[in-house]
Amino acid sequence: MDTKNFTLVKTWENRIKAVSPVLKDEPDRAYIFQILLNKRPEISELQISVKSGEIDIRYDAEKMPRAALLKAMDAMLANVAKKPVAAVKKQLPGTPEEIELLVEGMSCPACALLIEMSLKKEEQIVDASADLETKRVKVYGTQSKRQVIEKIEKLGYKHIVESK
């Protein structure tokens, strides 16, 4: 199979190794790809080296033939590659401040990623991070606490309180 977004390095019956320039030195892209691939029940183990872009996957070949896995990987990597590379830091009017909130309802890495990516798209936000384990969301920008809470609530999360 001809793939555009990775090179197959080695294959076994239930395992493949590949290298993707899309993931090399791109931790955000690697994280998104990992979340997408781990949602597939046929995947039993996945390791990604951000430094080299190497992907090591163990999977159930009876439930997902190799050709189907390679096709899915190529499509996922194509979508992940469309994500813009870290943008130049935004210059904001006013003095940016850090806001830290506790957000109940983050139950998986995809939840944290959704909140983080949605907030990072906002013009008045320079940076945002969401920690699944602590349920904390940190935002650095010029939006008010109320505006940040409203953005998170629009995503479907409730019980948002100031941290600290």
Secondary structure, DSSP 8 states (H G I E B T S, - for coil): ---SS-EEEEE-SSEEEEE-TTTTT-HHHHHHHHHHHHTSTTEEEEEEETTTTEEEEEE-TTTS-HHHHHHHHHHHHHHHHTS---------SS--EEEEEEETT--SHHHHHHHHHHHHTSTTEEEEEEETTTTEEEEEESS-HHHHHHHHHHTT---EEE--
